[in-house]
């Protein structure tokens, strides 16, 4: 086999699975046990919330924000939350990238729930949503290379050249899909599959751009496909941001040295720590919701619990979004929100021509790292 050369398309990228001795070690099995335990606890505790939209909307947006930050695309929590509330809010290009990621995550989530398999249609839809384009697998003439980013002497040097050629890419993708979908043939723990497949997707690099974000969405969807989570609430990108240099270093070591152990341990640690973080965040949201509901019951008995659940779905709420079979007019919704304002639960803010209300305690809780 031709020796690896970062300047030559890696058409010899080995197919999956890696040798068992590379991915099944005592250390990996110990770490795997901890990660699975934390993930199972997360799945169970997510069901505690009276309205899971309270968790899904906020966690998914934070994941979208963090995943785009890995690609050096930055925006603020405040701008994103406002955009979800007020459709005409004037977003900058970075914030739009975050919302495109969120859109891609939800499109992928619906598709994996319906079809239960990974295939080319799924990953292309994710990519097209992320990048807002209509193309698919990169064609043979696209000479994609990965270059070092930064300001040092090595900035701009080639660090990896992914496989090139439409047929080669499609063949390697089909091997990846088989590895993910065929659990009888590839009988590995789903979290081992997550770590291995994330590397493989990034190494194949099937699209012109957006591969990192698409790969992170695929990892979340794998947890849904394998029924380890019911909802896409694992916030892996925040861990990667904190350990970004190690993330790229370990990916590169798999390519250059075929050292899977450290990469898999890194991913399992990310899953364990992220699960624990999200469990704590769920408990904090639940406690805040219960305290708020008790206060409202005591002071504003005319307000129903469903309305309080609504103001916990995301920090900003517009009067129109409260309309339902019980609140039938915008004026009634405004009256209730002003009453919540008097209790210090909401703060009015003008966005464009509309007055919306901020659940300030929820916003502060979600903004904490």
One Martini backbone bead per residue (centre of mass of N, CA, C, O) as a GRO file, in nm:
protein
  369
    1UNK     BB    1   0.097   0.036   0.020
    2UNK     BB    2   0.073   0.355   0.005
    3UNK     BB    3   0.204   0.598   0.160
    4UNK     BB    4   0.136   0.852   0.351
    5UNK     BB    5   0.022   1.175   0.203
    6UNK     BB    6  -0.097   1.492   0.258
    7UNK     BB    7  -0.074   1.578  -0.070
    8UNK     BB    8  -0.250   1.320  -0.120
    9UNK     BB    9  -0.507   1.156  -0.194
   10UNK     BB   10  -0.692   0.941   0.038
   11UNK     BB   11  -0.777   0.658  -0.126
   12UNK     BB   12  -0.658   0.453   0.117
   13UNK     BB   13  -0.873   0.465   0.306
   14UNK     BB   14  -0.978   0.271   0.537
   15UNK     BB   15  -1.204   0.057   0.606
   16UNK     BB   16  -1.467  -0.060   0.775
   17UNK     BB   17  -1.339  -0.182   1.037
   18UNK     BB   18  -1.134  -0.171   1.268
   19UNK     BB   19  -0.934  -0.329   1.450
   20UNK     BB   20  -1.014  -0.458   1.749
   21UNK     BB   21  -0.740  -0.389   1.902
   22UNK     BB   22  -0.792  -0.070   1.856
   23UNK     BB   23  -1.110  -0.056   2.003
   24UNK     BB   24  -1.052  -0.298   2.227
   25UNK     BB   25  -0.999  -0.199   2.550
   26UNK     BB   26  -0.984  -0.155   2.876
   27UNK     BB   27  -1.007   0.154   2.874
   28UNK     BB   28  -1.246   0.172   2.680
   29UNK     BB   29  -1.447  -0.001   2.845
   30UNK     BB   30  -1.448   0.182   3.093
   31UNK     BB   31  -1.538   0.441   2.945
   32UNK     BB   32  -1.795   0.322   2.820
   33UNK     BB   33  -1.950   0.275   3.081
   34UNK     BB   34  -1.965   0.574   3.171
   35UNK     BB   35  -2.104   0.691   2.920
   36UNK     BB   36  -2.360   0.511   2.922
   37UNK     BB   37  -2.459   0.592   3.202
   38UNK     BB   38  -2.490   0.898   3.148
   39UNK     BB   39  -2.683   0.870   2.905
   40UNK     BB   40  -2.913   0.719   3.052
   41UNK     BB   41  -2.967   0.946   3.254
   42UNK     BB   42  -3.041   1.159   3.048
   43UNK     BB   43  -3.284   1.017   2.920
   44UNK     BB   44  -3.448   1.004   3.185
   45UNK     BB   45  -3.445   1.313   3.282
   46UNK     BB   46  -3.584   1.442   3.030
   47UNK     BB   47  -3.876   1.332   3.124
   48UNK     BB   48  -3.935   1.540   3.360
   49UNK     BB   49  -4.033   1.741   3.181
   50UNK     BB   50  -4.340   1.870   3.099
   51UNK     BB   51  -4.182   2.016   2.846
   52UNK     BB   52  -3.950   1.930   2.605
   53UNK     BB   53  -3.926   2.204   2.453
   54UNK     BB   54  -3.759   2.343   2.675
   55UNK     BB   55  -3.500   2.178   2.579
   56UNK     BB   56  -3.474   2.154   2.273
   57UNK     BB   57  -3.453   2.451   2.183
   58UNK     BB   58  -3.201   2.529   2.358
   59UNK     BB   59  -2.993   2.303   2.306
   60UNK     BB   60  -2.992   2.312   1.996
   61UNK     BB   61  -2.888   2.604   1.981
   62UNK     BB   62  -2.624   2.562   2.137
   63UNK     BB   63  -2.508   2.355   1.943
   64UNK     BB   64  -2.510   2.535   1.695
   65UNK     BB   65  -2.324   2.754   1.807
   66UNK     BB   66  -2.079   2.572   1.879
   67UNK     BB   67  -2.031   2.436   1.602
   68UNK     BB   68  -1.969   2.710   1.455
   69UNK     BB   69  -1.729   2.794   1.639
   70UNK     BB   70  -1.531   2.579   1.539
   71UNK     BB   71  -1.543   2.752   1.251
   72UNK     BB   72  -1.525   3.060   1.333
   73UNK     BB   73  -1.840   3.122   1.414
   74UNK     BB   74  -1.988   3.414   1.559
   75UNK     BB   75  -2.224   3.472   1.830
   76UNK     BB   76  -2.521   3.540   2.012
   77UNK     BB   77  -2.767   3.450   2.218
   78UNK     BB   78  -2.955   3.693   2.191
   79UNK     BB   79  -2.985   3.695   1.883
   80UNK     BB   80  -3.104   3.409   1.853
   81UNK     BB   81  -3.353   3.432   2.036
   82UNK     BB   82  -3.483   3.665   1.882
   83UNK     BB   83  -3.514   3.519   1.605
   84UNK     BB   84  -3.727   3.307   1.715
   85UNK     BB   85  -3.949   3.537   1.783
   86UNK     BB   86  -3.858   3.737   1.535
   87UNK     BB   87  -3.877   3.710   1.197
   88UNK     BB   88  -3.761   4.022   1.125
   89UNK     BB   89  -3.491   3.982   1.225
   90UNK     BB   90  -3.164   4.122   1.182
   91UNK     BB   91  -2.932   3.914   1.071
   92UNK     BB   92  -2.634   3.801   1.065
   93UNK     BB   93  -2.437   3.575   0.904
   94UNK     BB   94  -2.359   3.405   1.155
   95UNK     BB   95  -2.644   3.356   1.266
   96UNK     BB   96  -2.748   3.212   1.016
   97UNK     BB   97  -2.557   2.968   1.039
   98UNK     BB   98  -2.680   2.861   1.299
   99UNK     BB   99  -2.974   2.823   1.191
  100UNK     BB  100  -2.893   2.623   0.970
  101UNK     BB  101  -2.797   2.405   1.162
  102UNK     BB  102  -3.062   2.366   1.310
  103UNK     BB  103  -3.218   2.287   1.057
  104UNK     BB  104  -3.043   2.036   0.995
  105UNK     BB  105  -3.097   1.884   1.257
  106UNK     BB  106  -3.409   1.858   1.220
  107UNK     BB  107  -3.411   1.719   0.950
  108UNK     BB  108  -3.244   1.472   1.044
  109UNK     BB  109  -3.427   1.382   1.276
  110UNK     BB  110  -3.680   1.318   1.106
  111UNK     BB  111  -3.543   1.111   0.915
  112UNK     BB  112  -3.434   0.907   1.131
  113UNK     BB  113  -3.713   0.845   1.249
  114UNK     BB  114  -3.843   0.735   0.980
  115UNK     BB  115  -3.593   0.541   0.856
  116UNK     BB  116  -3.334   0.444   1.046
  117UNK     BB  117  -3.112   0.552   0.832
  118UNK     BB  118  -2.811   0.577   0.665
  119UNK     BB  119  -2.758   0.805   0.387
  120UNK     BB  120  -2.711   1.009   0.123
  121UNK     BB  121  -2.968   1.179   0.152
  122UNK     BB  122  -2.921   1.270   0.443
  123UNK     BB  123  -2.640   1.414   0.419
  124UNK     BB  124  -2.726   1.611   0.197
  125UNK     BB  125  -2.947   1.756   0.353
  126UNK     BB  126  -2.766   1.861   0.573
  127UNK     BB  127  -2.571   2.020   0.394
  128UNK     BB  128  -2.782   2.202   0.249
  129UNK     BB  129  -2.875   2.342   0.513
  130UNK     BB  130  -2.608   2.457   0.610
  131UNK     BB  131  -2.528   2.599   0.310
  132UNK     BB  132  -2.754   2.671   0.110
  133UNK     BB  133  -2.766   2.438  -0.117
  134UNK     BB  134  -2.778   2.199  -0.425
  135UNK     BB  135  -2.558   2.016  -0.383
  136UNK     BB  136  -2.321   1.751  -0.329
  137UNK     BB  137  -2.103   1.559  -0.397
  138UNK     BB  138  -1.795   1.604  -0.470
  139UNK     BB  139  -1.625   1.651  -0.740
  140UNK     BB  140  -1.335   1.563  -0.907
  141UNK     BB  141  -1.239   1.872  -0.970
  142UNK     BB  142  -1.230   1.908  -0.662
  143UNK     BB  143  -0.940   2.035  -0.485
  144UNK     BB  144  -0.940   1.930  -0.182
  145UNK     BB  145  -0.803   2.089   0.112
  146UNK     BB  146  -0.634   2.089   0.427
  147UNK     BB  147  -0.564   2.371   0.629
  148UNK     BB  148  -0.392   2.558   0.829
  149UNK     BB  149  -0.500   2.751   1.101
  150UNK     BB  150  -0.375   3.087   1.151
  151UNK     BB  151  -0.059   3.286   1.248
  152UNK     BB  152   0.167   3.114   1.179
  153UNK     BB  153   0.412   2.971   0.987
  154UNK     BB  154   0.200   2.722   0.904
  155UNK     BB  155   0.002   2.881   0.767
  156UNK     BB  156  -0.151   2.707   0.488
  157UNK     BB  157  -0.076   2.429   0.525
  158UNK     BB  158  -0.092   2.107   0.447
  159UNK     BB  159  -0.266   1.834   0.637
  160UNK     BB  160  -0.495   1.736   0.419
  161UNK     BB  161  -0.612   1.487   0.166
  162UNK     BB  162  -0.881   1.383   0.045
  163UNK     BB  163  -1.059   1.202  -0.126
  164UNK     BB  164  -1.080   1.142  -0.488
  165UNK     BB  165  -1.372   1.089  -0.637
  166UNK     BB  166  -1.689   0.997  -0.666
  167UNK     BB  167  -1.671   0.684  -0.643
  168UNK     BB  168  -1.489   0.673  -0.396
  169UNK     BB  169  -1.668   0.826  -0.202
  170UNK     BB  170  -1.920   0.645  -0.227
  171UNK     BB  171  -1.785   0.385  -0.129
  172UNK     BB  172  -1.703   0.494   0.155
  173UNK     BB  173  -1.989   0.570   0.241
  174UNK     BB  174  -2.119   0.289   0.225
  175UNK     BB  175  -1.939   0.167   0.441
  176UNK     BB  176  -2.036   0.360   0.662
  177UNK     BB  177  -2.338   0.287   0.652
  178UNK     BB  178  -2.306  -0.011   0.716
  179UNK     BB  179  -2.173   0.029   0.993
  180UNK     BB  180  -2.422   0.181   1.115
  181UNK     BB  181  -2.673  -0.017   1.029
  182UNK     BB  182  -2.516  -0.307   1.072
  183UNK     BB  183  -2.531  -0.471   1.372
  184UNK     BB  184  -2.468  -0.768   1.306
  185UNK     BB  185  -2.205  -0.730   1.146
  186UNK     BB  186  -2.147  -0.463   1.343
  187UNK     BB  187  -2.075  -0.551   1.673
  188UNK     BB  188  -2.098  -0.250   1.827
  189UNK     BB  189  -2.092  -0.010   2.018
  190UNK     BB  190  -2.237   0.292   1.954
  191UNK     BB  191  -1.994   0.466   2.070
  192UNK     BB  192  -1.784   0.345   1.888
  193UNK     BB  193  -1.923   0.422   1.627
  194UNK     BB  194  -1.917   0.723   1.671
  195UNK     BB  195  -1.613   0.764   1.676
  196UNK     BB  196  -1.538   0.623   1.409
  197UNK     BB  197  -1.741   0.775   1.216
  198UNK     BB  198  -1.640   1.060   1.259
  199UNK     BB  199  -1.370   1.023   1.138
  200UNK     BB  200  -1.454   0.905   0.861
  201UNK     BB  201  -1.615   1.145   0.761
  202UNK     BB  202  -1.384   1.353   0.777
  203UNK     BB  203  -1.195   1.194   0.583
  204UNK     BB  204  -1.379   1.194   0.336
  205UNK     BB  205  -1.506   1.466   0.277
  206UNK     BB  206  -1.778   1.497   0.073
  207UNK     BB  207  -1.764   1.811   0.083
  208UNK     BB  208  -1.677   2.131   0.021
  209UNK     BB  209  -1.845   2.200   0.287
  210UNK     BB  210  -1.947   2.140   0.626
  211UNK     BB  211  -1.832   1.867   0.753
  212UNK     BB  212  -1.814   1.918   1.057
  213UNK     BB  213  -2.115   1.977   1.106
  214UNK     BB  214  -2.230   1.722   0.978
  215UNK     BB  215  -2.076   1.520   1.164
  216UNK     BB  216  -2.210   1.617   1.433
  217UNK     BB  217  -2.497   1.545   1.354
  218UNK     BB  218  -2.456   1.243   1.303
  219UNK     BB  219  -2.381   1.177   1.596
  220UNK     BB  220  -2.655   1.253   1.716
  221UNK     BB  221  -2.830   1.062   1.533
  222UNK     BB  222  -2.713   0.794   1.633
  223UNK     BB  223  -2.849   0.810   1.915
  224UNK     BB  224  -3.132   0.787   1.795
  225UNK     BB  225  -3.113   0.527   1.628
  226UNK     BB  226  -3.007   0.361   1.901
  227UNK     BB  227  -3.188   0.470   2.151
  228UNK     BB  228  -3.020   0.663   2.360
  229UNK     BB  229  -3.212   0.886   2.245
  230UNK     BB  230  -3.503   1.092   2.179
  231UNK     BB  231  -3.326   1.356   2.166
  232UNK     BB  232  -3.126   1.636   2.054
  233UNK     BB  233  -2.926   1.692   2.363
  234UNK     BB  234  -2.626   1.663   2.287
  235UNK     BB  235  -2.343   1.889   2.375
  236UNK     BB  236  -2.049   1.837   2.219
  237UNK     BB  237  -1.924   2.111   2.113
  238UNK     BB  238  -1.835   2.235   2.384
  239UNK     BB  239  -1.604   2.037   2.433
  240UNK     BB  240  -1.444   2.088   2.173
  241UNK     BB  241  -1.377   2.382   2.225
  242UNK     BB  242  -1.203   2.326   2.483
  243UNK     BB  243  -1.057   2.072   2.293
  244UNK     BB  244  -0.958   2.151   1.998
  245UNK     BB  245  -0.663   2.066   1.957
  246UNK     BB  246  -0.709   1.767   2.031
  247UNK     BB  247  -0.914   1.698   1.819
  248UNK     BB  248  -0.721   1.742   1.570
  249UNK     BB  249  -0.484   1.568   1.664
  250UNK     BB  250  -0.639   1.291   1.685
  251UNK     BB  251  -0.738   1.276   1.401
  252UNK     BB  252  -0.450   1.279   1.275
  253UNK     BB  253  -0.345   1.017   1.416
  254UNK     BB  254  -0.528   0.825   1.268
  255UNK     BB  255  -0.419   0.886   0.988
  256UNK     BB  256  -0.094   0.857   1.040
  257UNK     BB  257  -0.111   0.595   1.279
  258UNK     BB  258  -0.374   0.439   1.363
  259UNK     BB  259  -0.472   0.577   1.650
  260UNK     BB  260  -0.766   0.505   1.825
  261UNK     BB  261  -0.768   0.519   2.133
  262UNK     BB  262  -0.752   0.830   2.197
  263UNK     BB  263  -1.000   0.911   2.034
  264UNK     BB  264  -1.211   0.738   2.180
  265UNK     BB  265  -1.161   0.853   2.464
  266UNK     BB  266  -1.237   1.140   2.393
  267UNK     BB  267  -1.535   1.085   2.311
  268UNK     BB  268  -1.626   0.950   2.576
  269UNK     BB  269  -1.567   1.194   2.751
  270UNK     BB  270  -1.759   1.385   2.607
  271UNK     BB  271  -2.017   1.227   2.669
  272UNK     BB  272  -2.001   1.222   2.974
  273UNK     BB  273  -1.970   1.531   3.033
  274UNK     BB  274  -2.217   1.625   2.867
  275UNK     BB  275  -2.430   1.468   3.016
  276UNK     BB  276  -2.381   1.596   3.292
  277UNK     BB  277  -2.435   1.885   3.208
  278UNK     BB  278  -2.730   1.838   3.104
  279UNK     BB  279  -2.848   1.733   3.363
  280UNK     BB  280  -2.798   1.992   3.526
  281UNK     BB  281  -2.964   2.177   3.337
  282UNK     BB  282  -3.234   2.037   3.371
  283UNK     BB  283  -3.255   2.074   3.678
  284UNK     BB  284  -3.249   2.385   3.667
  285UNK     BB  285  -3.499   2.423   3.490
  286UNK     BB  286  -3.695   2.270   3.674
  287UNK     BB  287  -3.660   2.445   3.927
  288UNK     BB  288  -3.739   2.715   3.799
  289UNK     BB  289  -4.017   2.633   3.706
  290UNK     BB  290  -4.138   2.554   3.983
  291UNK     BB  291  -4.098   2.831   4.120
  292UNK     BB  292  -4.266   2.990   3.917
  293UNK     BB  293  -4.533   2.831   3.947
  294UNK     BB  294  -4.577   2.884   4.246
  295UNK     BB  295  -4.593   3.192   4.224
  296UNK     BB  296  -4.831   3.204   4.025
  297UNK     BB  297  -5.039   3.052   4.196
  298UNK     BB  298  -5.037   3.267   4.429
  299UNK     BB  299  -5.070   3.548   4.238
  300UNK     BB  300  -5.185   3.403   3.941
  301UNK     BB  301  -5.446   3.190   3.909
  302UNK     BB  302  -5.532   3.256   3.596
  303UNK     BB  303  -5.274   3.111   3.518
  304UNK     BB  304  -5.157   2.868   3.324
  305UNK     BB  305  -4.924   2.621   3.291
  306UNK     BB  306  -4.886   2.632   2.977
  307UNK     BB  307  -4.775   2.922   2.977
  308UNK     BB  308  -4.517   2.867   3.141
  309UNK     BB  309  -4.403   2.665   2.945
  310UNK     BB  310  -4.374   2.866   2.711
  311UNK     BB  311  -4.158   3.062   2.864
  312UNK     BB  312  -3.949   2.790   2.853
  313UNK     BB  313  -3.872   2.735   2.547
  314UNK     BB  314  -3.770   3.039   2.545
  315UNK     BB  315  -3.669   3.346   2.650
  316UNK     BB  316  -3.842   3.458   2.420
  317UNK     BB  317  -4.173   3.619   2.403
  318UNK     BB  318  -4.465   3.642   2.226
  319UNK     BB  319  -4.792   3.703   2.228
  320UNK     BB  320  -4.867   3.527   1.976
  321UNK     BB  321  -4.738   3.250   2.095
  322UNK     BB  322  -4.987   3.217   2.317
  323UNK     BB  323  -5.191   3.127   2.128
  324UNK     BB  324  -5.502   2.951   2.196
  325UNK     BB  325  -5.783   2.802   2.325
  326UNK     BB  326  -5.750   3.013   2.582
  327UNK     BB  327  -5.576   3.225   2.414
  328UNK     BB  328  -5.744   3.447   2.174
  329UNK     BB  329  -5.574   3.714   2.240
  330UNK     BB  330  -5.331   3.950   2.239
  331UNK     BB  331  -5.430   4.118   2.482
  332UNK     BB  332  -5.431   3.885   2.684
  333UNK     BB  333  -5.133   3.812   2.658
  334UNK     BB  334  -5.026   4.089   2.746
  335UNK     BB  335  -5.149   4.088   3.027
  336UNK     BB  336  -4.995   3.842   3.136
  337UNK     BB  337  -4.706   3.949   3.082
  338UNK     BB  338  -4.736   4.195   3.268
  339UNK     BB  339  -4.783   4.030   3.524
  340UNK     BB  340  -4.506   3.888   3.513
  341UNK     BB  341  -4.346   4.149   3.530
  342UNK     BB  342  -4.441   4.231   3.822
  343UNK     BB  343  -4.286   3.957   3.930
  344UNK     BB  344  -3.999   3.934   3.762
  345UNK     BB  345  -4.006   3.728   3.508
  346UNK     BB  346  -4.038   3.959   3.299
  347UNK     BB  347  -3.901   4.150   3.013
  348UNK     BB  348  -3.934   4.413   2.820
  349UNK     BB  349  -3.881   4.426   2.451
  350UNK     BB  350  -3.777   4.586   2.161
  351UNK     BB  351  -3.847   4.442   1.833
  352UNK     BB  352  -3.875   4.650   1.627
  353UNK     BB  353  -4.234   4.672   1.647
  354UNK     BB  354  -4.207   4.472   1.892
  355UNK     BB  355  -4.316   4.334   2.195
  356UNK     BB  356  -4.118   4.148   2.408
  357UNK     BB  357  -4.034   3.871   2.637
  358UNK     BB  358  -3.807   3.811   2.906
  359UNK     BB  359  -3.666   3.529   3.056
  360UNK     BB  360  -3.416   3.602   3.260
  361UNK     BB  361  -3.346   3.341   3.419
  362UNK     BB  362  -3.323   3.157   3.173
  363UNK     BB  363  -3.108   3.312   3.022
  364UNK     BB  364  -2.888   3.294   3.244
  365UNK     BB  365  -2.879   2.986   3.261
  366UNK     BB  366  -2.803   2.938   2.952
  367UNK     BB  367  -2.534   3.126   2.962
  368UNK     BB  368  -2.406   2.925   3.119
  369UNK     BB  369  -2.112   2.707   3.119
   0.00000   0.00000   0.00000
